[in-house]
């Protein structure tokens, strides 16, 4: 009935459990289309961007140290060490005088560095108005004190003394003295002397406005000619919204940028520019913008080669370094390849005109120089001493100068560090341009094609696979390929291939298929598992779920192994329980039987076996079907050994003196009706060979079972245990041939003709797994094989001696005792050749 119900609800094609093929294909197509649309919308509305950015940042961190920074780039840092040195040795507070920067420029000029770029905004005049400003201020203060004293002395006569106006001072008045006073002839009230002192103070204060500090820096920049100064575009602090007409600095000449030029504008009507002071701006070799470009998550991953300001293509600090060092300023945009072509340089850009940087790790990987050490080296050279660095060490280098002391540098969080110095963005940009390894985004059509393929493959795996672990494994392999592909694309091909997009497609499609399968086929599969889990191994159940044709009548011939078990004298145990508990006897009998059968069945199922049926206390099981395996014989033998060991362990539970079974079993032990050491003693027969397996019965009632001569022999061998007094496990030579020599400990017994089978078959007693067998047992087997060879050779004296020795060592070895009695009988009455029959025993009972 179940089969009929199941078959009506499904369509079988090729033995695969599925809804009708057309319906399944249609469902798969709908799922692919639906998932592709949903994930595509998530991508279109940038929902996946945060995850994609994090996944990309992981790639950056993973490979940041795999590429060596360019040897052509030098970094000079005004760090904390430099600040402390300058304060201690030169008495400089903060900020430093501009002359210090001029000295560093002079040093690079002497070394013939290709360029020097300042990531510093010099937008205000130096606060150091004159190099002698402290001396001048002190002198002016002294003059003021003199004026105050003079006024104080003359105050009583001030009312009667006429005030001499400034232009009354004669042109031939004596020059001022060393304190700034002019020597005057006495005049009424001393007015001339006071006025002279006043003029000297004014002259001293006016001298403070001299720009000698700025001029020192300006002169050094002018002489070098290849210095790049920073310009900053900002809507809050920009001082002008136009490019100065008289400012003739290297700018880019653009070609082919019509379709993308608007992406290089900052799109702010209030945008203004912060330029260096006029003197510095005029002599600089180039101006480079230092305006940052960050993603929506506030992480800096990209830089624009130039910014379009007031119709001018203003290069970034890195590009400006190349321009002042001789690079051509003509660039063109290749729209098809989405890249800027600048001479020999190729600069890929994204849809917003930004270049994705390939970071080399921390800024310290560029082995930065301290500004203090450069100044100390310059001092040493001027004094004829030994410098820390020589200027020629910077020959042909692109030099960057920036602040790196706490609180001084601008912070640009990047994929590597949350407090990365902004100068590092420009350094990395130049390094990437020189090395040609800026990151390129994969083409959009490639991204969508990969997404579609991933969704299609995942849907096919999840929807058409019969085993969940197979579909999960397949999905895991697809995910691994996606991840590996993204990593290889970044590390080897400088390509940002989306990672989250295809993984999202994989996950959504897999979950969609899983929900669909659960809703449509899940109930059917759960019904099968519930109905057959007590009788079949999980593997068999999965086979039936995958191919319900196995539920049809009929069978097929397979090489398999069968086990037959039986409890010794169980009828006596049953009768004892009936007498002891009366009407509760059947209940107690079932409880005992269920305890035993549960443990034994679990062992069979754990070894990939299938329970054929229970016949009272007997278990019939087989190995090798419906899932064929070459190890069916070994699995059957392992199950047998484990069953005997579980039987021994069970004795402690059923012989609990407080338990319900103890009185009956103990009485049977006292009567010697059952074994004292194992009241539930199982005899097991195992045989291997060709067997017919399949569903036998009628469409409304069937049984998945085995039949054939090989099955009958296994049934016979279970009973033969009793005739040979074995330890309970007997297998045929056919099984022995399939298990090899290394896995099990066993010994040969006689060849026999069992009832109903005329062909003699060699018996073997299975003793244990070789891996857990004791040394004594293995030694006994070795002795047994030699003694048994003597027995079958009819050397009965030698055989008797050997069997006696084995029995002497183990008085529980009843098989050895059996052969002792046979040897004694044959010694009294030697068998004729016909009676001996090559040692074959003809068994007359089952």
Residue pairs with C-beta under 8 A, 6 or more apart in sequence:
1 700
2 527
2 531
2 551
3 548
3 551
3 552
3 699
3 702
4 699
4 700
6 524
6 528
6 548
6 551
7 548
7 551
9 524
10 17
10 18
10 19
10 524
10 548
11 18
11 19
11 20
11 21
12 548
12 549
13 20
13 21
15 546
15 547
15 549
16 464
16 466
16 546
16 547
17 466
17 521
17 545
17 546
17 547
17 548
18 24
18 464
18 521
19 27
19 520
19 521
24 463
24 464
27 463
27 516
28 459
28 460
28 463
28 464
31 459
31 463
31 509
31 512
31 513
31 516
32 452
32 455
32 456
32 459
32 509
34 512
35 455
35 459
35 505
35 508
35 509
35 512
36 451
36 452
36 455
36 505
38 508
39 451
39 455
39 501
39 504
39 505
39 508
40 448
40 451
42 48
42 504
43 501
46 296
48 500
48 501
48 504
49 296
49 297
50 297
51 500
52 498
52 499
52 500
52 501
53 295
53 297
53 299
53 301
55 486
55 499
55 500
56 301
56 415
56 496
56 499
57 299
57 415
59 486
59 487
59 490
59 491
59 499
60 358
60 359
60 415
60 416
61 415
61 416
62 487
63 490
63 491
64 359
64 360
64 361
64 416
65 360
65 361
65 365
66 491
67 358
67 360
67 435
67 437
68 360
69 360
69 361
69 365
69 366
69 431
70 430
70 431
70 434
70 435
72 114
72 396
72 397
72 398
72 434
73 366
73 397
73 398
73 400
73 427
73 430
73 431
73 434
74 113
74 366
74 369
74 394
74 397
74 398
74 399
74 400
75 363
75 366
75 367
75 368
75 369
75 399
75 400
75 402
75 423
75 427
76 104
76 368
76 369
76 370
76 371
76 374
76 399
76 400
76 401
76 402
77 368
77 369
77 370
77 371
77 401
77 402
77 403
77 404
78 96
78 371
78 401
78 402
78 403
78 404
78 405
78 408
79 370
79 371
79 404
79 405
80 404
80 405
80 406
81 370
81 372
82 370
82 371
82 372
82 405
83 94
83 405
85 372
85 376
86 92
86 96
86 100
86 372
86 375
87 93
92 100
95 127
97 126
97 128
97 131
97 213
98 122
98 126
98 128
98 213
98 214
98 216
98 217
99 128
99 131
99 213
99 216
99 217
100 371
100 375
101 118
101 120
101 217
101 220
101 401
102 216
102 217
102 218
102 219
102 220
102 221
103 220
103 374
103 375
103 378
104 371
104 374
104 375
104 378
104 401
105 116
105 217
105 220
105 221
105 224
105 227
106 220
106 223
106 224
106 378
107 374
107 377
107 378
107 391
107 394
108 116
108 224
108 391
108 394
108 399
109 220
109 223
109 224
110 391
111 390
111 391
111 392
111 393
111 394
111 395
111 397
112 391
112 392
112 394
112 395
112 396
113 226
113 394
113 395
113 396
113 397
113 398
113 399
114 226
114 321
114 325
114 396
114 397
114 398
114 399
115 226
115 227
115 228
115 285
115 321
115 322
115 324
115 325
115 398
115 399
116 224
116 226
116 227
116 228
116 399
116 400
116 401
117 227
117 228
117 230
117 288
117 317
117 318
117 320
117 321
117 398
117 399
117 400
117 401
117 426
118 227
118 228
118 229
118 230
118 401
118 402
119 230
119 290
119 317
119 400
119 401
119 402
119 403
119 422
119 423
119 426
120 230
120 401
120 402
120 403
121 230
121 232
121 274
121 276
121 290
122 217
122 229
122 276
122 277
122 280
123 239
123 274
123 275
123 276
123 277
124 277
125 211
125 214
125 277
126 211
126 213
126 214
126 217
128 213
129 208
129 209
129 210
129 211
129 212
129 213
130 136
130 207
130 208
130 210
130 212
130 213
131 212
131 213
133 208
136 204
136 205
136 207
136 208
137 208
139 179
139 180
139 204
140 201
140 204
140 205
142 179
143 179
143 180
143 181
143 197
143 200
143 201
143 204
144 201
146 179
146 181
146 197
147 194
147 197
147 198
147 201
150 190
150 193
150 194
150 197
151 194
153 190
154 161
154 189
154 190
154 191
154 194
157 189
158 189
160 189
161 188
161 189
161 191
162 188
162 189
162 191
163 191
164 187
164 191
164 192
164 195
166 195
166 199
169 192
169 195
169 196
173 182
173 184
173 192
173 196
174 182
174 183
174 184
175 182
175 183
176 182
176 196
176 200
177 183
179 200
180 197
180 200
180 201
180 203
180 204
181 193
181 196
181 197
181 200
182 193
182 196
182 199
182 200
184 192
184 193
184 196
185 192
211 279
214 277
214 279
214 280
215 279
217 280
218 279
218 280
218 283
221 227
221 229
221 280
221 283
221 284
221 285
222 283
224 285
225 285
225 324
226 285
226 324
226 325
227 284
227 285
227 324
228 284
228 285
228 286
228 287
228 288
228 317
228 320
228 321
228 324
229 276
229 280
229 281
229 284
229 286
229 287
229 288
230 276
230 287
230 288
230 289
230 290
230 317
231 273
231 274
231 275
231 276
231 287
231 288
231 289
231 290
231 314
232 238
232 273
232 274
232 289
232 290
232 291
233 266
233 271
233 272
233 273
233 274
233 289
233 291
233 307
233 309
233 314
234 271
234 272
234 274
234 291
235 268
235 270
235 271
235 272
237 272
237 274
238 270
238 271
238 272
238 273
238 274
239 272
239 273
239 274
239 275
240 272
240 273
240 275
241 271
241 272
241 273
241 310
242 310
243 273
243 309
243 310
243 311
243 312
243 314
244 275
247 275
247 281
247 287
249 284
249 285
249 286
249 287
250 285
250 286
250 315
250 320
250 323
250 324
250 329
251 312
251 313
251 314
251 315
251 329
252 305
252 306
252 313
252 315
252 319
252 329
252 330
252 331
253 313
253 329
253 330
253 331
254 261
254 313
254 331
254 332
254 333
255 330
255 331
255 332
255 333
256 332
256 333
256 334
256 335
257 264
257 332
257 333
259 333
259 335
260 333
260 335
260 349
260 353
261 308
262 308
263 351
263 352
263 353
264 304
264 306
264 307
264 308
264 313
264 353
265 307
265 308
265 309
266 291
266 307
266 309
271 309
273 309
275 281
275 287
276 284
276 287
281 287
285 324
286 315
286 320
286 321
286 323
286 324
287 314
287 320
288 314
288 315
288 316
288 317
288 318
288 319
288 320
288 321
288 426
289 306
289 307
289 309
289 314
289 315
289 316
289 317
290 316
290 317
290 422
290 426
291 304
291 307
292 300
292 410
292 412
292 422
292 425
293 300
293 302
293 303
293 304
293 354
294 300
294 301
294 412
294 413
295 301
295 302
298 413
299 413
299 414
299 415
300 412
300 413
300 414
300 420
300 425
301 356
301 357
301 414
301 415
302 350
302 352
302 354
302 355
302 356
302 357
303 316
303 318
303 354
303 355
303 357
303 425
303 426
303 428
303 429
304 316
304 353
304 354
304 355
305 315
305 316
305 319
305 331
305 340
305 342
305 347
305 349
305 355
305 429
306 313
306 314
306 315
306 316
306 319
307 313
307 314
307 316
308 314
315 323
316 426
316 429
317 400
317 426
318 426
318 427
318 429
318 430
318 433
319 429
319 430
319 433
321 398
321 400
321 430
322 398
322 430
322 433
323 329
325 398
327 342
327 343
328 342
328 343
330 342
330 343
331 340
331 341
331 342
332 340
332 341
333 339
333 340
333 341
334 340
334 341
337 348
338 348
338 349
338 350
338 351
338 440
338 441
339 346
339 347
339 348
339 349
339 440
340 346
340 347
340 348
340 349
341 347
345 433
345 436
346 436
347 355
347 433
347 438
348 355
348 356
348 438
348 439
348 440
348 441
349 355
350 356
350 441
355 429
355 432
355 438
356 438
356 439
356 440
356 441
356 496
357 414
357 425
357 428
357 429
357 432
357 438
357 439
358 428
358 432
358 437
358 438
358 439
358 494
359 414
359 415
359 416
359 428
360 366
360 428
360 431
361 416
362 416
362 417
363 404
363 420
363 421
363 423
363 424
363 427
366 427
368 404
369 389
371 401
373 388
373 389
374 389
376 387
376 388
377 387
377 388
377 389
377 390
378 387
379 385
380 386
380 387
380 388
381 387
381 391
398 430
400 423
400 426
400 427
402 409
402 421
402 422
402 423
403 409
404 421
409 421
409 422
409 423
410 421
410 422
411 418
411 419
411 420
411 421
411 422
412 420
412 421
412 422
412 424
412 425
413 419
413 420
414 420
414 424
414 425
432 438
437 494
438 494
439 490
439 494
439 495
439 496
440 494
440 495
440 496
441 495
441 496
442 489
442 495
442 496
442 497
442 498
446 497
447 497
447 498
447 501
450 498
450 502
451 501
451 502
451 505
454 478
454 482
454 502
454 505
454 506
454 509
455 505
455 506
455 508
455 509
457 474
457 478
458 474
458 475
458 478
458 505
458 506
458 509
458 510
458 513
459 509
459 512
459 513
461 470
461 471
461 474
461 475
461 478
462 471
462 475
462 509
462 510
462 513
462 514
462 517
463 513
463 516
463 517
465 471
465 474
466 542
466 545
466 546
466 547
467 542
467 546
471 510
471 513
475 506
475 510
478 506
479 503
479 506
482 499
482 502
482 503
482 506
483 499
483 503
485 497
486 497
486 498
486 499
489 495
489 496
489 497
490 496
490 497
525 545
528 541
528 544
528 545
529 541
529 545
532 540
532 541
532 544
533 541
534 601
534 611
535 610
535 611
535 704
536 544
536 605
536 610
536 611
536 704
537 604
537 605
537 608
537 609
537 610
538 605
539 608
539 627
540 610
540 626
540 627
540 704
543 550
543 626
543 627
544 550
544 551
544 626
550 626
550 694
550 695
550 704
551 695
551 702
552 695
553 694
553 695
553 696
553 697
553 698
553 699
553 702
554 694
554 695
555 692
555 693
555 694
555 695
555 696
555 707
556 692
556 693
556 694
557 690
557 691
557 692
557 693
557 708
558 624
558 625
558 628
558 690
558 691
558 693
559 624
559 628
559 632
559 688
559 689
559 690
559 691
560 622
560 623
560 624
560 625
560 632
560 688
560 689
560 690
560 691
560 693
560 706
560 710
561 622
561 623
561 624
561 632
561 633
561 635
561 636
561 686
561 687
561 688
561 714
561 735
561 738
562 620
562 621
562 622
562 623
562 636
562 686
562 687
562 688
562 691
562 706
562 710
562 711
562 714
563 604
563 609
563 619
563 620
563 621
563 622
563 623
563 636
563 639
563 640
563 684
563 685
563 686
563 714
564 618
564 619
564 620
564 684
564 685
564 714
564 715
564 717
564 718
565 600
565 618
565 619
565 620
565 643
565 682
565 683
565 684
565 685
565 718
566 617
566 618
566 682
566 683
566 718
566 719
567 573
567 596
567 617
567 618
567 680
567 681
567 682
567 683
568 674
568 675
568 681
568 682
568 683
568 722
569 668
569 673
569 674
569 681
570 616
570 617
572 668
572 673
572 674
573 589
573 592
573 664
573 665
573 668
573 674
573 679
573 680
574 589
576 664
576 665
576 667
576 668
577 585
577 588
577 589
577 592
577 661
577 664
578 585
578 586
578 589
579 585
580 588
580 663
580 664
581 587
581 588
581 660
588 660
588 661
591 660
592 654
592 661
593 616
593 617
595 650
595 653
595 654
596 617
596 647
596 650
596 680
597 614
597 617
597 619
599 646
599 650
600 619
600 643
600 646
600 647
600 682
601 611
601 619
603 639
603 642
603 643
603 646
604 610
604 611
604 619
604 621
604 639
604 643
605 611
606 639
606 642
607 623
607 635
607 636
607 638
607 639
607 642
608 623
608 627
608 629
608 635
609 621
609 622
609 623
609 635
609 636
609 639
610 621
610 622
610 623
610 625
610 626
610 704
611 619
611 620
611 621
612 620
612 621
612 622
612 703
612 704
612 705
612 706
613 620
613 703
613 705
614 620
620 715
621 636
621 639
622 691
622 693
622 706
623 629
623 632
623 633
623 635
623 636
623 639
624 632
625 691
625 693
625 706
626 693
626 704
629 635
632 688
632 738
633 686
633 688
633 735
633 738
633 739
634 738
634 739
634 740
634 743
634 744
636 686
636 688
636 735
637 686
637 731
637 735
637 739
637 743
637 744
637 766
638 769
640 684
640 686
640 729
640 731
640 766
641 729
641 744
641 766
641 768
641 769
643 682
643 684
644 682
644 684
644 727
644 728
644 729
647 678
647 680
647 681
647 682
648 677
648 678
650 680
651 677
651 678
651 679
651 680
653 659
654 661
654 662
654 665
654 679
654 680
655 661
655 662
655 665
655 666
655 679
656 662
665 674
665 679
668 674
668 679
669 675
669 676
669 679
674 680
674 681
675 681
681 728
682 728
683 718
683 719
683 721
683 722
683 726
683 728
683 730
684 718
684 721
684 728
684 729
684 730
685 714
685 715
685 716
685 717
685 718
685 719
685 720
685 721
685 730
685 731
686 714
686 717
686 729
686 730
686 731
686 732
686 735
686 766
687 710
687 711
687 713
687 714
687 717
687 731
687 732
687 734
687 735
688 710
688 732
688 734
688 735
688 738
689 708
689 709
689 710
689 713
689 734
690 708
690 710
691 706
691 707
691 708
691 710
691 711
692 706
692 707
692 708
693 704
693 705
693 706
694 704
694 705
695 702
695 703
695 704
695 705
696 702
696 703
696 704
696 705
696 707
697 703
709 757
710 734
712 756
712 757
713 732
713 754
713 757
713 761
714 732
716 754
716 755
716 756
716 757
716 843
716 846
717 730
717 731
717 732
717 754
717 763
718 730
719 845
719 846
720 730
720 752
720 754
720 763
720 843
721 728
721 729
721 730
723 843
723 845
724 730
724 749
724 750
724 763
724 765
724 815
724 818
725 814
725 815
725 817
725 818
726 749
726 765
726 814
726 815
727 765
727 767
727 815
729 765
729 766
729 767
730 749
730 763
730 764
730 765
730 766
731 746
731 763
731 764
731 766
732 761
732 762
732 763
732 764
733 761
733 762
733 763
733 764
734 761
735 764
736 746
736 762
736 764
742 770
743 769
743 770
743 771
744 766
744 767
744 768
744 769
744 770
745 766
745 767
745 768
745 769
745 770
745 773
745 777
745 778
745 781
746 764
746 765
746 766
746 767
746 781
747 764
747 765
747 767
747 780
747 781
747 784
747 785
747 788
748 762
748 763
748 764
748 784
748 785
748 788
749 762
749 763
749 764
749 765
749 788
749 815
750 762
750 763
750 792
750 839
750 840
750 841
751 760
751 761
751 762
751 763
751 838
751 839
751 840
751 841
752 760
752 761
752 763
752 840
752 841
752 842
752 843
753 759
753 760
753 761
753 840
753 841
753 842
753 843
754 761
754 843
754 846
755 843
755 844
755 845
755 846
760 838
760 840
765 815
767 773
767 777
767 781
768 777
770 778
776 809
780 806
780 809
780 810
783 802
783 805
783 806
784 802
784 806
784 816
786 802
787 798
787 799
787 802
787 803
787 806
788 799
788 819
790 798
790 799
790 802
791 799
791 803
791 819
791 822
791 823
791 839
792 839
794 826
794 830
794 831
794 836
796 823
796 826
796 827
796 830
797 827
799 819
799 823
800 820
800 823
800 824
800 827
803 816
803 817
803 819
803 820
803 823
804 820
806 813
806 816
807 813
807 816
807 817
807 820
810 816
